[in-house]
């Protein structure tokens, strides 16, 4: 059993590179959206 298949990732295929890539894109995209929103709220950009 992989280390990625434990804890909150308790489903088959949690250590699949495709699911890791999808979750990484979602997390990084959310962080980028929050940073952009924060910059637009704090400063008069655009």
Contact map, one row per residue, 1 for C-alpha under 8 A:
1110100000000000000000000000000000000000000000
1111110000000010000000000000000000000000000000
1111110000000000000000000000000000000000000000
0111111010000110000000000000000000000000000000
1111111011111110000000000000000000000000000000
0111111111000000000000000000000000000000000000
0001111111000000000000000000000000000000000000
0000011111000000000000000000000000000000000000
0001111111100100000000000000000000000000000000
0000111111110100000000000000000000000000000000
0000100011111100000000000000000000000000000000
0000100001111100000000000000000000000000000000
0000100000111111001000000000000000000000000000
0001100011111111001100000000000000000000000000
0101100000001111101100000000000000000000000000
0000000000001111111100000000000000000000000000
0000000000000011111110000000000000000000000000
0000000000000001111111000000000000000000000000
0000000000001111111111100000000000000000000000
0000000000000111111111110000000000000000000000
0000000000000000111111111000000000000000000000
0000000000000000011111111100000000000000000000
0000000000000000001111111110000000000000000000
0000000000000000000111111111000000000000000000
0000000000000000000011111111100000000000000000
0000000000000000000001111111110000000000000000
0000000000000000000000111111111000000000000000
0000000000000000000000011111111100000000000000
0000000000000000000000001111111110000000000000
0000000000000000000000000111111111000000000000
0000000000000000000000000011111111100000000000
0000000000000000000000000001111111110000000000
0000000000000000000000000000111111111000000000
0000000000000000000000000000011111111100000000
0000000000000000000000000000001111111110000000
0000000000000000000000000000000111111111000000
0000000000000000000000000000000011111111100000
0000000000000000000000000000000001111111110000
0000000000000000000000000000000000111111111010
0000000000000000000000000000000000011111111111
0000000000000000000000000000000000001111111100
0000000000000000000000000000000000000111111100
0000000000000000000000000000000000000011111110
0000000000000000000000000000000000000001111111
0000000000000000000000000000000000000011001111
0000000000000000000000000000000000000001000111
